[in-house]
Amino acid sequence: MNILIINHYAGSKKHGMEYRPYYLGKEWIKSGNNISIAASSFSHVRFLQPDIKNEFAAETIDGIKYYWIKSPRYKGNGIKRFINILCFIIGLFRYSKIIKKDIKPDIIIASSTYPLDILPAFRLSKMTGALLVYEVHDLWPLSLIELGNMSKYHPMILLFQFAENFAYRKSDKVISILPNAFEYMKQHGLKNEKFIYVPNGINVDDWNEAENFNPDKIEELQKLKNNGQFLIAYAGAHGIANALSSFVEAASKIRNLSIKFILIGDGPEKAKLKSLAMTLNLDNIIFIDPVSRKSIPKLLSIMDVLYISLQNQPLFKYGISPNKLLDYMMAGKPIIQAINTSNDIVTKAGCGVTIEAENVDAIVKAIVNLYNKDAREKRRMGLAGREYVIKFHSYDKLASKLLDSVTGNKL
């Protein structure tokens, strides 16, 4: 089959995040399918942007044909990002005839965070007779309303709401990485038989091909370990939704123990977090710049405990599927999850503890408990997480489940 994935932010091993379209595509190629991805020429989540000279360009990466649509650069979440989105959507309409002729898709998957890409995807499906699939990463515009404090009557929100409702009505199937999102989706027109749950995944080979990152930083962290320091780390985006100020505040309450707090990554809140650490006069916290995907396994392997958090928001009652949590589980380390969510795989897998979101005292208690826990029990937690994620979240299994659910046939 010919499968077209439309994902504004799609990346590859060459470009960086986001990886889901790339890894699903790689698995489908193994089963004899032809995979194409349409993506924007610029995405804030990539560490390397494609080098294109024209408004529309194609290149093949690891057997996947990428169609890059020229879109302007942006920073942050202001008007320039919205213009970037509009340019990508307009480009999809503009070059749809070329894509149709070149690919002749049997399945079209509209898979960006925002719902507007369903509009050109729907047009392409009508032009080609392809099966139309809408994949939901986050519930937009609900996320913008609850996390971004935007009015539901804002013109952009109204546009996104129209597109979301359109997607649920017109798509042949709707894939959600959030397990409990159907209750929300049916309020916007989705029928039960269309809903498919396929969470985020992990590529096991990445962990077998891991490489070192900054040797000096590894030496620094290893020296801390050798001197008896207990390392607890967060790795990922430093955004408002990640609620990392509670993690920094917890560091101020555990000064008497040999514990170092490590924050790895970047984001709009990083400067504020550094400022908070300085205000609290913390010498037990270390900030590390983002590292490549291949460096994550080595970096996480040095840590004793891994931490993940999100804001205390009703949005997460529909479930979560953060990639960083799957990375943590693959690293084989105990996890502290400070998230109020309806799907708690940390507890289900027995690989750590789940506590109330944004509760500093609960964070402190969880850290101290793991600090004092028997080493064998911590190893057991870590191994349980690794076994669980390989069993239920490896991309080879997810790719088969997704395509089988969409088509009703085995690959």
URLIN-V221025 format. One record per pair of residues at least 24 apart in sequence whose C-alpha atoms are under 10 Angstrom apart, sorted by the first residue. I is the first residue (numbers start at 1). J is the second residue. If there is no record, write none. Layout:
((I/J) (I/J))
This chain:
((1/28) (1/29) (1/31) (1/32) (1/33) (1/34) (1/35) (1/104) (1/105) (1/106) (1/107) (1/411) (2/28) (2/29) (2/32) (2/33) (2/34) (2/35) (2/36) (2/103) (2/104) (2/105) (2/106) (2/107) (2/108) (2/130) (3/28) (3/29) (3/33) (3/34) (3/35) (3/36) (3/37) (3/103) (3/104) (3/105) (3/106) (3/107) (3/108) (3/109) (3/130) (3/131) (4/34) (4/35) (4/36) (4/37) (4/38) (4/65) (4/66) (4/99) (4/100) (4/103) (4/104) (4/105) (4/106) (4/107) (4/108) (4/109) (4/110) (4/121) (4/130) (4/132) (5/35) (5/36) (5/37) (5/38) (5/39) (5/66) (5/105) (5/107) (5/108) (5/109) (5/110) (5/111) (5/112) (5/121) (5/133) (5/134) (5/135) (6/36) (6/37) (6/38) (6/39) (6/40) (6/66) (6/67) (6/92) (6/108) (6/109) (6/110) (6/111) (6/112) (6/117) (6/118) (6/120) (6/121) (6/134) (6/135) (7/37) (7/38) (7/39) (7/40) (7/88) (7/109) (7/110) (7/111) (7/112) (7/113) (7/114) (7/117) (7/135) (8/37) (8/38) (8/39) (8/40) (8/41) (8/42) (8/43) (8/68) (8/69) (8/71) (8/84) (8/85) (8/88) (8/89) (8/110) (8/111) (8/112) (8/113) (8/114) (8/117) (9/38) (9/39) (9/40) (9/41) (9/42) (9/43) (9/44) (9/45) (9/46) (9/111) (9/112) (9/113) (10/37) (10/38) (10/39) (10/40) (10/41) (10/42) (10/43) (10/45) (10/46) (10/66) (10/68) (10/111) (10/112) (11/37) (11/39) (11/40) (11/43) (11/45) (11/46) (11/47) (11/48) (11/49) (11/50) (11/66) (12/46) (12/48) (12/61) (12/62) (12/64) (12/66) (13/48) (13/61) (13/62) (13/206) (13/292) (13/293) (13/294) (14/46) (14/47) (14/48) (14/49) (14/50) (14/61) (14/62) (15/43) (15/45) (15/46) (15/47) (15/48) (15/49) (15/50) (15/292) (16/45) (16/46) (16/47) (16/48) (16/49) (16/292) (16/293) (16/294) (17/43) (17/44) (17/45) (17/46) (17/47) (17/48) (17/292) (17/293) (18/43) (18/45) (18/46) (18/323) (19/46) (19/200) (19/201) (19/202) (19/203) (19/293) (19/323) (20/111) (20/200) (20/201) (20/202) (20/203) (20/323) (20/395) (20/399) (21/64) (21/109) (21/111) (22/61) (22/62) (22/64) (22/66) (23/201) (23/202) (23/203) (23/394) (23/395) (23/396) (23/398) (23/399) (24/201) (24/203) (24/395) (24/396) (24/397) (24/398) (24/399) (24/400) (24/402) (24/403) (25/62) (25/63) (25/64) (25/65) (25/395) (25/399) (26/62) (26/63) (26/64) (26/395) (26/396) (26/399) (27/395) (27/396) (27/397) (27/398) (27/399) (27/400) (28/396) (28/399) (28/400) (28/403) (28/411) (29/62) (29/63) (29/64) (30/63) (30/396) (30/411) (31/400) (31/411) (32/411) (33/411) (34/63) (34/64) (34/65) (34/103) (34/105) (34/106) (35/63) (35/64) (35/65) (35/66) (35/103) (35/105) (35/107) (36/60) (36/63) (36/64) (36/65) (36/66) (36/67) (36/99) (36/102) (36/103) (36/105) (36/108) (37/64) (37/65) (37/66) (37/67) (37/68) (37/108) (37/109) (38/65) (38/66) (38/67) (38/68) (38/69) (38/88) (38/92) (38/99) (38/110) (39/66) (39/67) (39/68) (39/69) (39/70) (39/71) (39/88) (39/89) (39/92) (39/112) (40/66) (40/67) (40/68) (40/69) (40/70) (40/71) (40/72) (40/84) (40/85) (40/87) (40/88) (40/89) (40/91) (40/92) (41/67) (41/68) (41/69) (41/70) (41/71) (41/72) (41/73) (41/84) (41/88) (42/68) (42/69) (42/70) (42/71) (42/72) (42/73) (42/74) (42/84) (42/85) (42/88) (43/71) (43/72) (43/73) (43/74) (43/75) (43/81) (43/84) (43/85) (44/73) (44/74) (44/75) (44/76) (44/81) (45/237) (47/290) (47/291) (47/292) (47/293) (55/91) (55/95) (56/91) (56/92) (56/94) (56/95) (65/103) (67/92) (67/95) (67/99) (68/92) (69/94) (69/95) (75/268) (76/267) (76/268) (77/268) (82/156) (85/114) (85/116) (85/117) (86/116) (86/117) (88/116) (88/117) (89/116) (89/117) (89/118) (89/119) (89/120) (89/121) (90/117) (90/119) (90/120) (91/120) (92/117) (92/119) (92/120) (92/121) (92/123) (92/124) (93/117) (93/119) (93/120) (93/121) (93/123) (93/124) (94/120) (95/120) (96/120) (96/121) (96/123) (96/124) (96/127) (97/124) (97/127) (97/128) (99/124) (100/124) (100/125) (100/127) (100/128) (101/128) (103/128) (104/128) (104/129) (104/130) (105/129) (105/130) (105/131) (106/130) (106/131) (106/132) (107/131) (107/132) (107/133) (107/403) (107/406) (107/407) (108/132) (108/133) (108/134) (108/171) (109/133) (109/134) (109/135) (109/171) (109/173) (109/174) (109/175) (110/134) (110/135) (110/136) (110/167) (110/171) (110/174) (110/175) (111/135) (111/136) (111/137) (111/175) (111/176) (112/136) (112/137) (112/138) (113/137) (113/138) (113/139) (113/140) (113/141) (114/138) (114/139) (114/140) (114/141) (114/160) (114/161) (114/163) (114/164) (115/139) (115/140) (115/141) (115/159) (115/160) (115/161) (115/162) (115/163) (115/164) (115/165) (115/166) (115/167) (116/140) (116/159) (116/160) (116/161) (116/162) (116/163) (116/164) (116/166) (116/167) (117/163) (117/164) (117/167) (118/163) (118/164) (118/166) (118/167) (118/168) (118/170) (118/171) (119/163) (119/164) (119/166) (119/167) (119/170) (121/167) (121/171) (122/166) (122/167) (122/170) (122/171) (125/171) (130/172) (131/171) (131/172) (131/173) (131/406) (131/407) (132/167) (132/170) (132/171) (132/172) (132/173) (132/174) (132/406) (133/167) (133/168) (133/170) (133/171) (133/172) (133/173) (133/174) (133/175) (133/194) (133/406) (134/164) (134/167) (134/168) (134/170) (134/171) (134/172) (134/173) (134/174) (134/175) (134/176) (134/194) (134/195) (135/167) (135/171) (135/173) (135/174) (135/175) (135/176) (135/177) (135/195) (135/196) (135/197) (135/198) (136/164) (136/167) (136/174) (136/175) (136/176) (136/177) (136/178) (136/181) (136/197) (136/198) (137/175) (137/176) (137/177) (137/178) (137/199) (137/200) (137/320) (137/321) (137/322) (138/176) (138/177) (138/178) (138/181) (138/315) (138/318) (138/320) (138/321) (139/164) (139/176) (139/178) (139/181) (139/184) (139/185) (139/315) (139/316) (139/318) (140/164) (142/184) (142/315) (143/241) (143/313) (143/315) (143/316) (145/315) (146/313) (146/314) (146/315) (147/240) (147/241) (147/311) (147/312) (147/313) (147/314) (147/315) (148/240) (148/241) (161/188) (162/188) (164/188) (164/189) (165/189) (165/190) (166/190) (168/194) (168/195) (169/194) (172/406) (173/405) (173/406) (173/407) (174/406) (175/199) (175/402) (175/405) (175/406) (176/200) (176/321) (177/201) (177/319) (177/320) (177/321) (177/322) (178/316) (178/317) (178/318) (178/319) (178/320) (178/321) (178/322) (178/342) (178/343) (179/317) (179/318) (179/319) (179/320) (179/321) (179/342) (179/343) (180/316) (180/317) (180/318) (180/319) (180/320) (180/342) (180/343) (181/315) (181/316) (181/317) (181/318) (181/319) (181/320) (182/318) (183/318) (184/318) (194/405) (194/406) (195/405) (195/406) (196/401) (196/402) (196/405) (196/406) (197/398) (197/401) (197/402) (197/405) (198/321) (198/393) (198/398) (198/399) (198/401) (198/402) (198/405) (199/320) (199/321) (199/322) (199/323) (199/392) (199/393) (199/395) (199/398) (199/402) (200/320) (200/321) (200/322) (200/323) (200/325) (200/326) (200/393) (200/394) (200/395) (200/398) (201/321) (201/322) (201/323) (201/326) (201/327) (201/389) (201/390) (201/392) (201/393) (201/394) (201/395) (201/396) (201/397) (201/398) (201/399) (202/323) (202/324) (202/326) (202/327) (202/329) (202/330) (202/389) (202/390) (202/392) (202/393) (202/394) (202/395) (202/396) (202/398) (203/326) (203/327) (203/330) (203/390) (203/393) (203/394) (203/395) (203/396) (204/330) (204/389) (204/390) (204/393) (204/394) (204/395) (204/396) (205/394) (206/293) (206/294) (206/295) (206/296) (206/297) (207/293) (207/294) (207/295) (207/296) (207/297) (207/298) (207/327) (207/330) (207/331) (208/294) (208/297) (209/294) (209/295) (209/297) (210/293) (210/294) (210/295) (210/296) (210/297) (210/298) (210/299) (211/292) (211/293) (211/294) (211/295) (211/296) (211/297) (211/298) (211/299) (212/291) (212/292) (212/294) (212/295) (212/296) (212/297) (212/298) (212/299) (213/291) (213/292) (213/293) (213/294) (213/295) (213/296) (213/297) (213/298) (213/299) (214/291) (214/295) (214/299) (217/288) (217/299) (218/298) (218/299) (218/302) (221/260) (221/262) (221/286) (221/299) (221/302) (221/303) (222/302) (222/303) (224/258) (224/259) (224/260) (225/258) (225/259) (225/260) (225/302) (225/303) (225/304) (227/258) (228/258) (228/259) (229/257) (229/258) (229/259) (229/260) (229/284) (229/304) (230/257) (230/258) (230/259) (230/260) (230/261) (230/303) (230/304) (230/305) (230/367) (230/370) (230/371) (231/258) (231/259) (231/260) (231/261) (231/262) (231/284) (231/285) (231/302) (231/303) (231/304) (231/305) (231/306) (231/371) (232/259) (232/260) (232/261) (232/262) (232/263) (232/285) (232/300) (232/302) (232/303) (232/304) (232/305) (232/306) (232/307) (232/334) (232/335) (232/336) (232/367) (232/371) (233/260) (233/261) (233/262) (233/263) (233/264) (233/285) (233/286) (233/287) (233/299) (233/300) (233/302) (233/303) (233/304) (233/305) (233/306) (233/307) (233/308) (233/328) (233/335) (233/336) (234/261) (234/262) (234/263) (234/264) (234/265) (234/287) (234/300) (234/303) (234/305) (234/306) (234/307) (234/308) (234/309) (234/324) (234/328) (234/336) (235/262) (235/263) (235/264) (235/265) (235/266) (235/288) (235/289) (235/290) (235/291) (235/296) (235/299) (235/300) (235/306) (235/307) (235/308) (235/324) (235/325) (235/327) (235/328) (236/263) (236/264) (236/265) (236/266) (236/267) (236/290) (236/291) (236/308) (236/322) (236/323) (236/324) (236/325) (237/263) (237/264) (237/265) (237/266) (237/267) (237/268) (237/269) (237/270) (237/290) (237/324) (238/263) (238/264) (238/265) (238/266) (238/267) (238/268) (238/269) (238/270) (238/271) (238/272) (238/273) (239/266) (239/267) (239/268) (239/269) (239/270) (239/310) (240/267) (240/268) (240/269) (240/270) (240/310) (240/311) (241/269) (241/309) (241/310) (241/311) (241/312) (241/313) (242/269) (242/308) (242/309) (242/310) (242/311) (242/312) (242/338) (242/339) (242/358) (243/269) (243/308) (243/309) (243/310) (243/311) (243/312) (243/338) (243/339) (243/357) (243/358) (244/269) (244/270) (244/273) (244/307) (244/308) (244/309) (244/310) (244/311) (244/358) (245/269) (245/270) (245/272) (245/273) (245/274) (245/276) (245/277) (245/358) (245/360) (246/273) (246/309) (246/311) (246/338) (246/357) (246/358) (246/359) (246/360) (246/361) (246/363) (246/364) (247/273) (247/307) (247/308) (247/309) (247/338) (247/358) (247/359) (247/360) (247/363) (247/364) (248/273) (248/274) (248/276) (248/277) (248/280) (248/282) (248/284) (248/285) (248/360) (249/273) (249/276) (249/277) (249/280) (249/282) (249/359) (249/360) (249/361) (249/363) (249/364) (250/359) (250/360) (250/361) (250/362) (250/363) (250/364) (250/365) (250/367) (251/277) (251/280) (251/282) (251/283) (251/284) (251/285) (251/360) (251/363) (251/364) (251/367) (252/277) (252/280) (252/281) (252/282) (252/283) (252/284) (252/285) (252/364) (253/282) (253/360) (253/361) (253/364) (254/284) (254/364) (254/365) (254/367) (254/368) (255/282) (255/283) (255/284) (256/284) (257/284) (257/368) (257/371) (258/284) (258/371) (259/284) (259/285) (259/304) (259/367) (259/368) (259/371) (260/284) (260/285) (260/286) (260/303) (261/285) (261/286) (261/287) (261/303) (261/305) (261/306) (261/307) (262/286) (262/287) (262/288) (262/303) (262/306) (262/307) (263/287) (263/288) (263/289) (263/290) (263/307) (264/288) (264/289) (264/290) (264/291) (264/296) (264/299) (265/289) (265/290) (265/291) (266/290) (266/291) (296/324) (296/327) (296/328) (296/331) (297/327) (297/328) (297/330) (297/331) (297/332) (298/331) (299/331) (300/327) (300/328) (300/330) (300/331) (300/332) (300/333) (301/328) (301/330) (301/331) (301/332) (301/333) (302/331) (302/333) (303/331) (303/333) (303/334) (304/332) (304/333) (304/334) (304/335) (304/370) (304/371) (304/375) (304/378) (304/379) (304/382) (305/332) (305/333) (305/334) (305/335) (305/336) (305/352) (305/367) (305/370) (305/371) (305/378) (305/382) (306/331) (306/332) (306/333) (306/334) (306/335) (306/336) (306/337) (306/352) (306/367) (307/333) (307/334) (307/335) (307/336) (307/337) (307/338) (307/352) (307/353) (307/363) (307/367) (308/335) (308/336) (308/337) (308/338) (308/339) (308/354) (308/357) (309/336) (309/337) (309/338) (309/339) (309/340) (309/354) (309/355) (309/356) (309/357) (309/358) (310/337) (310/338) (310/339) (310/340) (310/341) (310/356) (310/357) (310/358) (311/338) (311/339) (311/340) (311/356) (311/357) (311/358) (312/338) (312/339) (312/340) (312/341) (312/356) (312/357) (312/358) (312/359) (313/339) (313/340) (313/341) (313/357) (314/340) (314/341) (315/340) (315/341) (316/340) (316/341) (316/342) (316/343) (317/341) (317/342) (317/343) (318/342) (318/343) (319/343) (319/344) (320/344) (320/345) (321/345) (325/385) (325/389) (326/385) (326/386) (326/388) (326/389) (326/390) (326/393) (326/394) (327/385) (327/386) (327/389) (328/382) (328/385) (328/386) (328/389) (329/381) (329/382) (329/383) (329/384) (329/385) (329/386) (329/387) (329/388) (329/389) (329/390) (330/382) (330/383) (330/384) (330/385) (330/386) (330/387) (330/388) (330/389) (330/390) (331/382) (331/383) (331/385) (331/386) (332/378) (332/379) (332/380) (332/381) (332/382) (332/383) (332/384) (332/385) (332/386) (332/387) (333/378) (333/379) (333/380) (333/381) (333/382) (333/383) (333/384) (333/385) (333/386) (334/370) (334/377) (334/378) (334/379) (334/380) (334/381) (334/382) (334/383) (334/384) (334/385) (335/366) (335/367) (335/370) (335/378) (335/381) (335/382) (335/385) (336/363) (336/366) (336/367) (336/370) (337/363) (337/366) (338/362) (338/363) (338/366) (345/385) (345/388) (345/389) (346/381) (346/384) (346/385) (346/388) (347/385) (348/384) (348/385) (348/388) (349/381) (349/382) (349/383) (349/384) (349/385) (349/386) (349/387) (349/388) (349/389) (350/380) (350/381) (350/382) (350/383) (350/384) (350/385) (350/388) (351/377) (351/378) (351/379) (351/380) (351/381) (351/382) (351/383) (351/384) (351/385) (351/386) (351/387) (351/388) (352/378) (352/380) (352/381) (352/382) (352/384) (352/385) (353/381))
